[in-house]
Amino acid sequence: MDPGVNLLAGWIAILAGVVAGAILGLRFHRESWLGGYASWPRRMLRLGHVSFFGLGFLNIAYALSARALDPQPGLQLPGLLLIAAAILMPATCFTAAFVPAARHAFAVPVFCVFFAVALFLAALVPS
């Protein structure tokens, strides 16, 4: 897979973070909105918002790093896993905000990121 896909996914995630922040910002001034600042729903919505940026930047870092390396087998799966994480983490956060049992699904995007980073590092180790 071309690392350009991750570059695009990263920038789309950042745009989604800006949009999510703008939407959440319409109500943030209301202290009691969604149960108050420390409430579960607001914490999950904030986490979903910031996860767009974090995983967006991680996808961009992967794309730029992968492009700087000679094409190597083993670099495709980490890219796919990072794209999956950029979709699944905010989706899980936003779902868990209103369906608390969905918090158990956090393992999926976390493992996507973990294995993406581990596989990418393994591909960097000279054989």
C-alpha positions as CSV (number, residue, x, y, z in Angstrom):
1,M,0.0,0.0,0.0
2,D,1.3,3.4,-0.9
3,P,2.1,5.5,2.3
4,G,0.3,8.4,0.6
5,V,-2.9,6.7,1.8
6,N,-1.8,7.2,5.4
7,L,-0.8,10.7,4.6
8,L,-4.3,11.4,3.3
9,A,-5.9,9.5,6.2
10,G,-3.9,11.5,8.7
11,W,-5.0,14.9,7.2
12,I,-8.6,13.7,7.0
13,A,-8.4,12.7,10.7
14,I,-7.0,16.1,11.6
15,L,-9.9,17.8,9.7
16,A,-12.4,15.5,11.5
17,G,-10.8,16.6,14.8
18,V,-11.3,20.3,13.9
19,V,-14.9,19.6,12.9
20,A,-15.6,17.5,16.1
21,G,-14.0,20.3,18.2
22,A,-16.2,22.9,16.5
23,I,-19.3,20.9,17.2
24,L,-18.4,20.2,20.8
25,G,-17.4,23.8,21.2
26,L,-20.9,24.9,20.6
27,R,-21.9,23.6,24.0
28,F,-18.7,23.5,26.1
29,H,-19.5,26.8,27.9
30,R,-22.6,25.2,29.6
31,E,-21.2,23.9,32.8
32,S,-23.8,21.2,33.2
33,W,-23.8,20.1,29.5
34,L,-23.9,16.2,29.4
35,G,-23.5,16.0,33.2
36,G,-20.7,18.5,33.7
37,Y,-17.0,18.6,32.7
38,A,-16.0,15.5,34.6
39,S,-18.9,13.4,33.5
40,W,-18.3,10.2,31.5
41,P,-20.0,11.4,28.3
42,R,-18.0,14.6,28.2
43,R,-14.7,12.8,29.0
44,M,-15.4,10.3,26.2
45,L,-16.3,13.0,23.7
46,R,-13.1,14.9,24.5
47,L,-11.1,11.8,24.2
48,G,-12.7,11.1,20.8
49,H,-12.0,14.6,19.7
50,V,-8.3,14.5,20.6
51,S,-7.9,11.0,19.2
52,F,-8.6,12.3,15.8
53,F,-5.5,14.5,16.1
54,G,-3.2,12.0,17.8
55,L,-3.9,9.2,15.3
56,G,-3.9,11.7,12.4
57,F,-0.4,12.8,13.4
58,L,0.7,9.2,13.9
59,N,-0.6,8.3,10.3
60,I,1.3,11.3,8.9
61,A,4.5,10.3,10.8
62,Y,4.1,6.8,9.5
63,A,3.6,8.0,5.9
64,L,6.6,10.3,6.0
65,S,8.8,7.6,7.6
66,A,7.7,4.8,5.2
67,R,8.4,7.1,2.2
68,A,11.9,7.8,3.5
69,L,12.7,4.1,3.6
70,D,13.2,1.8,0.6
71,P,10.1,-0.1,-0.1
72,Q,10.2,-3.1,2.3
73,P,7.9,-6.0,2.8
74,G,6.2,-5.7,6.1
75,L,5.4,-2.0,5.9
76,Q,1.9,-2.4,4.4
77,L,0.2,-4.0,7.5
78,P,1.3,-1.2,9.9
79,G,-0.2,1.4,7.6
80,L,-3.5,-0.4,7.4
81,L,-3.6,-0.9,11.2
82,L,-3.0,2.8,11.7
83,I,-5.8,3.8,9.4
84,A,-8.1,1.3,11.2
85,A,-7.1,2.9,14.6
86,A,-7.8,6.4,13.3
87,I,-11.3,5.3,12.5
88,L,-12.0,2.9,15.4
89,M,-10.6,5.0,18.3
90,P,-12.9,8.1,17.8
91,A,-15.8,5.8,16.9
92,T,-15.3,3.8,20.1
93,C,-15.0,7.0,22.2
94,F,-18.1,8.6,20.8
95,T,-20.1,5.4,21.1
96,A,-18.9,4.8,24.7
97,A,-20.0,8.3,25.6
98,F,-23.6,7.2,25.3
99,V,-23.3,3.4,25.6
100,P,-20.9,2.9,28.5
101,A,-20.6,-0.9,27.8
102,A,-18.9,0.0,24.5
103,R,-15.8,0.9,26.5
104,H,-14.8,-2.8,26.2
105,A,-14.2,-2.2,22.5
106,F,-11.3,0.1,23.3
107,A,-9.0,-3.0,23.1
108,V,-9.5,-3.1,19.3
109,P,-8.0,0.3,18.3
110,V,-5.4,0.0,21.1
111,F,-4.2,-3.3,19.7
112,C,-4.2,-1.8,16.2
113,V,-1.9,1.0,17.3
114,F,0.3,-1.4,19.3
115,F,0.8,-3.9,16.5
116,A,1.2,-1.2,13.9
117,V,4.1,0.4,15.9
118,A,5.6,-3.0,16.8
119,L,5.5,-4.3,13.2
120,F,6.9,-1.0,11.9
121,L,9.8,-1.2,14.3
122,A,10.4,-4.8,13.4
123,A,10.6,-3.8,9.7
124,L,13.2,-1.2,10.6
125,V,15.5,-3.7,12.3
126,P,18.2,-4.9,9.8
127,S,18.0,-8.6,9.1
